[in-house]
Amino acid sequence: MLVIKRFEEAVLHGDIVRAVIRSAASSHDGAVPLGRPNRKSQTALVEDTYLKGGLDPSVTRYFEINGPGMRFV
């Protein structure tokens, strides 16, 4: 079973915490079809997401992205 709740609540309830989502984002605003993403905007989104989450990309242990298979440079 997977339960998602605020970290503080999980600690307060004595739950076992297996992972913490530090940041999340979405870039699709409907301006372009889903099959034609913009590489620069997608890269900027990833960079902004790291910044927003206070994360250092060099120490990331897991990164998940759902998209059309675009290469990030």
RODO-2510 file (C-alpha; in nm, 4 decimals, decimal comma):
residues 73
     n   res          X          Y          Z
     1     m     0,0000     0,0000     0,0000
     2     l     0,1166     0,3510    -0,0785
     3     v     0,0109     0,6435     0,1357
     4     i     0,1150     0,9971     0,0516
     5     k     0,0997     1,2533     0,3282
     6     r     0,2922     1,5517     0,4529
     7     f     0,6284     1,4561     0,5999
     8     e     0,5518     1,6260     0,9313
     9     e     0,2285     1,4253     0,9665
    10     a     0,4058     1,0987     0,8898
    11     v     0,6676     1,1678     1,1573
    12     l     0,4002     1,2731     1,4063
    13     h     0,2062     0,9502     1,3449
    14     g     0,5188     0,7344     1,3695
    15     d     0,4890     0,6165     1,0089
    16     i     0,7792     0,4540     0,8289
    17     v     0,8958     0,7024     0,5643
    18     r     1,0397     0,5294     0,2575
    19     a     1,0717     0,8346     0,0328
    20     v     1,0187     1,2098     0,0350
    21     i     0,9010     1,4100    -0,2655
    22     r     1,1001     1,7318    -0,2428
    23     s     0,9822     1,8991    -0,5609
    24     a     0,7489     1,8451    -0,8532
    25     a     0,6499     2,0414    -1,1619
    26     s     0,4610     2,0358    -1,4868
    27     s     0,5276     2,2388    -1,7967
    28     h     0,2407     2,1628    -2,0290
    29     d     0,0299     2,4732    -2,0669
    30     g    -0,1511     2,3632    -2,3817
    31     a     0,0497     2,5999    -2,6029
    32     v     0,2100     2,3182    -2,8021
    33     p     0,0891     1,9660    -2,8747
    34     l     0,2158     1,7006    -2,6326
    35     g     0,4144     1,5383    -2,9140
    36     r     0,6187     1,8532    -2,9815
    37     p     0,7785     1,9723    -2,6573
    38     n     1,0352     2,2488    -2,6503
    39     r     1,3768     2,1240    -2,5374
    40     k     1,4813     2,4576    -2,3866
    41     s     1,1629     2,4948    -2,1846
    42     q     1,1789     2,1338    -2,0650
    43     t     1,5409     2,1774    -1,9551
    44     a     1,4525     2,5044    -1,7793
    45     l     1,1678     2,3254    -1,6022
    46     v     1,4021     2,0584    -1,4649
    47     e     1,6532     2,3225    -1,3524
    48     d     1,3789     2,5312    -1,1864
    49     t     1,2396     2,2223    -1,0139
    50     y     1,5787     2,1458    -0,8589
    51     l     1,6103     2,5079    -0,7475
    52     k     1,2567     2,5159    -0,6043
    53     g     1,3209     2,1987    -0,4077
    54     g     1,6584     2,3180    -0,2793
    55     l     1,8177     2,0143    -0,4422
    56     d     2,1685     1,9524    -0,5724
    57     p     2,1490     1,7585    -0,9020
    58     s     2,4869     1,5951    -0,8348
    59     v     2,3494     1,4047    -0,5351
    60     t     2,0148     1,3008    -0,6810
    61     r     1,9457     0,9324    -0,6196
    62     y     1,6243     0,9050    -0,8171
    63     f     1,4777     1,1193    -1,0919
    64     e     1,1584     1,0422    -1,2757
    65     i     1,0242     1,2214    -1,5767
    66     n     0,7306     1,1355    -1,7946
    67     g     0,7606     1,2632    -2,1456
    68     p     0,8017     1,1793    -2,5118
    69     g     1,1585     1,0494    -2,4834
    70     m     1,3333     1,3826    -2,5373
    71     r     1,7051     1,3934    -2,4566
    72     f     1,8047     1,6453    -2,1908
    73     v     2,1371     1,8151    -2,2378
***
